[in-house]
Amino acid sequence: MKYPETRTVPHTDTYHGQEVPDPHRWLEDDIRLNKEVAAWVAAQSTVTQGYVEGIEAREPLRARLRTFWN
């Protein structure tokens, strides 16, 4: 699998006097307002869907669940 590139930023929070780096803080932005975050989420979803679709037990499980739901 090839995960999307994830940029880091020089962000640090301070909690009770302890500095804690948070290089992925930019990913907390709203995807409706930040096109870069939206693109990253879409790329990550593509990787995830590719993996999930390759799981052999997925269709039999889906069919079994469908019988319960219906």
Summary of the structure (lengths in Angstrom):
residues: 70
radius of gyration: 18.5
end to end distance: 35.3
largest distance: 55.2
contacts: 123
relative contact order: 0.13
helix: 50%
strand: 11%
